[in-house]
Amino acid sequence: MKHKNRLIISISSDIGFELANDWLKKGYKVFGTFRTESEKNNKLISIGANLKKCNLSDKDAIMKSIDYFKEIDEWDVIVVASGTQEPINKFLECNFDEWENSFMINLFGPLRFLQGILKQQNNSCETKIILFAGGGVNGVVENYSAYTTAKISLIKVCELLADEIKNISISILGPGWVDTKIHNETKDAASNAGDNFEKTKKVIQDNSFYPMKKVIQCCNWIIGSDKNLVNGRNFSSVHDPWESENIKIISSDDNNFKLRRYGNDIFLKDE
């Protein structure tokens, strides 16, 4: 490994914690940010992680955290693991300040952080970056307008940055239904979550979550894959054959696994 520095924005998230645990055991130097103190943070610190407190809704906190990591100008991996589904309600019933803050946590805060870190980066270093998508890309998830819109924006940002920044390989991953604390937000929202409330209850009761270890393996697969295969693309750990050689088929078309308008060929059929 030429570089061993890995940064996880929101390392205190459940996926962030498991990634950090996996990488620390493999000998990587792991750095991360967190919003609130927790036993998980303490555990990571005890096994070698270097953590910095940072509220992604606070611009000053973000800039201080970027400055904290300025001595490191070579990152081999950066992961953005922040996310909140709140506010959960119909758009017209939402407090718009809360709706806007969802974008700060899911989109603007992480991107401000990412921009600052990449500006400090040694241009000779190629960094693998992983973002996380949410539900609602191919349909409508009722009453999650802020979360869904912010996460869909991240999918397009992934493609744009892949084109603009030549010394990175950036991908976005939909992890599926994983057993994480983000589902507590739906439980707390109750009927405001619409149909997703009962769906979430059933997944929890049946313990039918997608295995966390598979999400970690998929992240490691993205990191280890050729840039031409993964750069700018939106993956699903649940539905894509990333454990098979067949996945290489997607590299034949630059449009594969990207955000596109459906139905462009409807009227062409009549010509």
C-alpha distance (Angstrom), angle and dihedral (degrees) to the residues before:
residue distance angle dihedral
M1 . . .
K2 3.78 . .
H3 3.80 93.6 .
K4 3.76 126.6 26.9
N5 3.79 103.4 -178.0
R6 3.79 116.4 113.7
L7 3.80 125.1 178.7
I8 3.81 125.3 -160.8
I9 3.78 116.8 -168.0
S10 3.84 104.4 -149.8
I11 3.77 94.8 14.9
S12 3.81 88.0 171.7
S13 3.81 90.6 70.3
D14 3.79 113.1 101.6
I15 3.80 94.4 -111.1
G16 3.81 91.0 42.9
F17 3.80 90.9 52.0
E18 3.80 93.7 49.8
L19 3.80 92.2 47.6
A20 3.80 90.4 50.3
N21 3.79 91.3 48.8
D22 3.79 91.4 50.6
W23 3.79 94.3 47.9
L24 3.79 96.2 44.6
K25 3.80 89.1 54.4
K26 3.81 88.5 52.8
G27 3.80 93.2 53.2
Y28 3.80 102.0 -102.6
K29 3.77 122.1 141.8
V30 3.79 104.6 -116.5
F31 3.78 125.3 -159.7
G32 3.76 127.2 177.9
T33 3.76 151.3 163.2
F34 3.79 128.8 -126.1
R35 3.79 136.2 -176.0
T36 3.82 102.0 -151.7
E37 3.79 134.1 26.8
S38 3.81 115.2 -104.1
E39 3.78 143.4 162.9
K40 3.79 88.5 -109.6
N41 3.80 90.1 59.1
N42 3.79 90.4 49.8
K43 3.79 90.5 50.8
L44 3.80 92.0 52.1
I45 3.80 91.3 48.3
S46 3.80 90.1 50.2
I47 3.81 91.2 57.0
G48 3.79 95.8 45.6
A49 3.80 111.2 -79.4
N50 3.81 119.0 142.4
L51 3.81 108.5 -142.3
K52 3.79 134.9 -173.4
K53 3.80 125.2 -166.8
C54 3.80 111.9 -122.1
N55 3.78 134.2 165.0
L56 3.81 106.7 -151.9
S57 3.81 90.0 -152.9
D58 3.81 90.0 62.1
K59 3.83 116.6 77.3
D60 3.81 93.2 -163.7
A61 3.80 91.6 51.6
I62 3.80 90.2 50.9
M63 3.80 93.0 50.6
K64 3.82 91.3 48.1
S65 3.79 90.0 51.2
I66 3.80 91.9 49.2
D67 3.80 88.4 51.7
Y68 3.82 90.0 48.3
F69 3.81 90.0 60.7
K70 3.83 96.5 41.2
E71 3.80 94.5 109.6
I72 3.79 89.5 65.5
D73 3.79 109.3 75.3
E74 3.79 98.1 164.5
W75 3.80 120.7 65.1
D76 3.77 118.7 171.2
V77 3.82 92.1 -170.4
I78 3.81 135.5 19.9
V79 3.80 120.6 -176.9
V80 3.80 125.2 -169.4
A81 3.81 105.7 -154.9
S82 3.80 101.4 162.5
G83 3.77 120.9 124.2
T84 3.78 146.4 148.3
Q85 3.80 129.2 179.6
E86 3.79 93.6 -158.3
P87 2.96 136.2 147.0
I88 3.80 92.4 50.9
N89 3.79 111.0 -175.0
K90 3.77 141.4 84.4
F91 3.81 110.4 -54.7
L92 3.81 94.2 -113.9
E93 3.80 90.7 50.8
C94 3.81 95.5 51.0
N95 3.78 124.5 103.1
F96 3.79 98.6 -117.8
D97 3.81 93.4 -144.6
E98 3.81 87.3 59.8
W99 3.81 90.1 44.9
E100 3.79 89.9 53.0
N101 3.81 92.0 46.2
S102 3.80 89.0 56.8
F103 3.80 87.1 63.9
M104 3.80 90.0 50.3
I105 3.81 91.3 56.2
N106 3.80 99.2 36.0
L107 3.80 100.8 35.9
F108 3.81 124.4 -2.8
G109 3.81 99.7 43.4
P110 3.81 95.2 48.5
L111 3.81 91.9 44.4
R112 3.81 92.0 49.6
F113 3.80 87.8 51.5
L114 3.80 93.0 45.8
Q115 3.80 93.0 49.2
G116 3.80 91.8 50.6
I117 3.80 93.5 48.3
L118 3.81 93.6 47.0
K119 3.81 91.5 49.9
Q120 3.82 87.5 59.5
Q121 3.78 91.5 48.1
N122 3.78 124.0 113.9
N123 3.81 103.9 -113.7
S124 3.79 91.4 -137.9
C125 3.80 90.6 64.5
E126 3.81 119.1 87.1
T127 3.79 111.0 -149.5
K128 3.78 127.6 -158.4
I129 3.82 110.9 -142.5
I130 3.79 127.1 -166.7
L131 3.80 124.8 -166.6
F132 3.80 125.6 -178.9
A133 3.79 125.8 -124.8
G134 3.80 127.9 -155.8
G135 3.78 135.6 -147.0
G136 3.78 126.0 -72.7
V137 3.80 100.1 60.5
N138 3.81 94.6 119.6
G139 3.78 98.5 28.7
V140 3.80 144.3 -1.2
V141 3.79 125.5 -64.6
E142 3.79 103.5 -163.8
N143 3.82 117.9 -123.4
Y144 3.82 97.3 5.6
S145 3.81 97.7 96.5
A146 3.82 97.7 137.0
Y147 3.80 96.3 46.7
T148 3.80 94.5 42.0
T149 3.79 95.2 47.0
A150 3.80 93.4 47.4
K151 3.79 92.8 48.3
I152 3.81 92.9 47.6
S153 3.81 87.5 51.6
L154 3.80 88.2 55.8
I155 3.81 89.9 56.0
K156 3.81 90.9 57.9
V157 3.81 91.8 41.9
C158 3.80 87.5 55.5
E159 3.80 91.1 56.8
L160 3.81 93.4 43.8
L161 3.81 94.9 50.2
A162 3.80 90.6 46.0
D163 3.80 87.6 59.5
E164 3.81 97.9 40.8
I165 3.81 103.6 41.9
K166 3.78 112.4 56.7
N167 3.80 99.9 -171.6
I168 3.80 96.5 59.0
S169 3.78 136.8 71.5
I170 3.80 108.6 -153.3
S171 3.80 128.5 -174.1
I172 3.79 136.1 169.7
L173 3.79 122.6 -141.7
G174 3.78 131.3 -158.7
P175 3.82 102.1 -151.4
G176 3.80 96.5 -167.2
W177 3.79 125.0 -141.2
V178 3.80 101.5 -18.9
D179 3.81 124.4 170.0
T180 3.81 99.6 -103.4
K181 3.77 135.6 137.4
I182 3.80 92.5 -107.6
H183 3.82 87.7 84.8
N184 3.80 88.9 65.9
E185 3.80 86.6 73.9
T186 3.80 90.2 61.5
K187 3.80 91.6 46.2
D188 3.80 90.0 51.4
A189 3.80 91.6 48.0
A190 3.83 90.9 55.6
S191 3.82 110.7 170.8
N192 3.82 91.1 6.1
A193 3.81 86.6 71.1
G194 3.80 91.4 64.6
D195 3.80 116.9 -155.8
N196 3.79 91.3 -12.8
F197 3.82 90.5 70.8
E198 3.81 93.3 66.6
K199 3.80 91.6 39.6
T200 3.80 90.6 53.3
K201 3.81 91.8 47.3
K202 3.79 90.8 52.7
V203 3.80 94.4 48.5
I204 3.81 89.7 50.5
Q205 3.82 93.8 45.7
D206 3.81 93.0 47.0
N207 3.81 92.2 40.3
S208 3.79 86.9 -135.2
F209 3.79 95.7 152.2
Y210 3.78 122.6 142.4
P211 3.83 106.5 -103.8
M212 3.79 114.8 -94.6
K213 3.80 90.2 -142.4
K214 3.81 88.9 61.6
V215 3.81 91.0 54.3
I216 3.80 89.9 51.5
Q217 3.79 90.8 48.2
C218 3.80 90.6 49.6
C219 3.81 91.3 51.3
N220 3.79 89.8 51.1
W221 3.80 89.7 47.9
I222 3.82 90.6 54.3
I223 3.80 90.8 48.8
G224 3.79 91.8 50.5
S225 3.81 96.2 44.7
D226 3.79 128.9 99.2
K227 3.79 115.2 -90.7
N228 3.81 92.2 -123.3
L229 3.79 89.8 59.8
V230 3.80 101.6 47.2
N231 3.81 110.0 19.3
G232 3.81 113.5 118.2
R233 3.79 93.9 -3.0
N234 3.81 133.2 129.2
F235 3.81 112.7 -134.6
S236 3.79 133.9 -169.5
S237 3.78 114.9 -148.2
V238 3.82 89.4 -159.6
H239 3.80 102.8 45.6
D240 3.82 106.7 27.2
P241 3.84 122.1 85.7
W242 3.80 92.7 -126.4
E243 3.81 90.8 146.4
S244 3.81 90.5 58.8
E245 3.78 133.0 72.0
N246 3.82 86.1 -124.9
I247 3.81 89.6 80.4
K248 3.80 88.5 76.2
I249 3.82 88.3 75.0
I250 3.81 89.8 80.2
S251 3.80 92.5 67.1
S252 3.82 89.5 69.1
D253 3.82 91.0 75.9
D254 3.78 124.4 40.7
N255 3.82 89.6 -151.1
N256 3.79 94.5 62.0
F257 3.81 116.5 114.4
K258 3.79 93.4 5.7
L259 3.80 135.4 116.2
R260 3.80 108.7 -87.4
R261 3.81 138.1 155.6
Y262 3.79 113.4 -98.5
G263 3.81 120.4 -133.6
N264 3.80 101.8 30.5
D265 3.82 89.9 138.6
I266 3.83 97.2 52.8
F267 3.80 95.9 100.4
L268 3.78 95.0 32.9
K269 3.81 87.6 69.8
D270 3.81 89.6 65.9
E271 3.79 95.0 52.9
